[in-house]
Amino acid sequence: MSKRRVMFSFGEEHIPEPIIYNLGQQYNLVTNILRANISEDEGWITLELDGKEDDIEQGIAWVTSKGIRVDPVDGESEEH
């Protein structure tokens, strides 16, 4: 199992979508919100993703395909 910290940045079109919930359900990941700032027209969320490395990679690719910017956070990867 791996852990990775990432930041999602998004515009108002993504605010009503359950992106984090779907990410966890579809890719079998445990998501832990570490920090967040969301307004009416934009937002960012720092998450820790916990799961199989392949699932994390596929989940990040899915989020990116939705038009959400994904950036690594310092100390992003930690193997167990």
C-alpha positions in Angstrom: 0.0 0.0 0.0 1.1 3.5 -0.7 0.2 7.0 0.5 0.4 10.1 -1.6 -0.4 13.7 -0.9 -1.8 15.8 -3.7 -3.6 19.1 -4.2 -6.7 19.4 -6.4 -7.4 22.9 -7.8 -10.7 23.5 -9.6 -13.2 26.0 -10.9 -16.9 26.5 -10.0 -18.1 23.9 -12.5 -16.6 21.1 -10.3 -17.8 22.4 -6.9 -21.2 20.5 -6.9 -19.6 17.2 -8.1 -18.7 14.5 -5.5 -15.2 14.1 -7.0 -13.6 12.9 -3.8 -16.3 10.4 -3.0 -16.3 9.0 -6.5 -12.4 8.8 -6.5 -12.5 6.7 -3.3 -15.4 4.4 -4.6 -14.2 3.9 -8.1 -10.5 3.4 -7.4 -10.7 1.7 -3.9 -8.8 4.6 -2.3 -9.0 5.9 1.2 -9.2 9.7 1.0 -8.2 12.0 3.8 -8.8 15.8 3.5 -5.9 17.6 5.1 -6.8 21.2 4.1 -9.3 22.9 1.9 -10.5 26.3 0.7 -13.6 26.5 -1.4 -15.5 29.6 -2.5 -18.4 30.1 -4.9 -16.2 30.2 -7.9 -13.0 28.1 -7.2 -11.3 25.9 -4.7 -8.4 23.7 -3.7 -8.2 20.6 -1.5 -5.1 18.9 -0.2 -5.7 15.2 0.1 -3.8 12.1 1.3 -4.6 9.1 -0.9 -4.1 5.7 0.5 -4.2 2.5 -1.6 -2.4 0.5 -4.2 0.0 2.5 -6.3 -1.8 1.5 -9.6 -5.1 2.6 -8.1 -3.7 5.9 -7.0 -2.2 6.5 -10.5 -5.5 5.6 -12.2 -7.5 7.8 -9.8 -5.3 10.8 -10.4 -5.5 10.3 -14.2 -9.4 10.2 -13.8 -9.4 13.4 -11.8 -7.1 15.1 -14.3 -9.4 13.9 -17.2 -12.3 15.7 -15.4 -10.3 19.0 -15.9 -9.1 19.3 -12.3 -5.5 20.3 -11.8 -3.5 17.8 -9.6 -0.2 18.8 -8.1 2.0 16.8 -5.8 2.5 18.1 -2.2 5.9 17.9 -0.5 6.4 14.5 1.1 3.8 13.1 -1.3 4.8 9.5 -1.4 5.3 7.1 1.5 5.6 3.3 1.1 4.3 0.8 3.7 
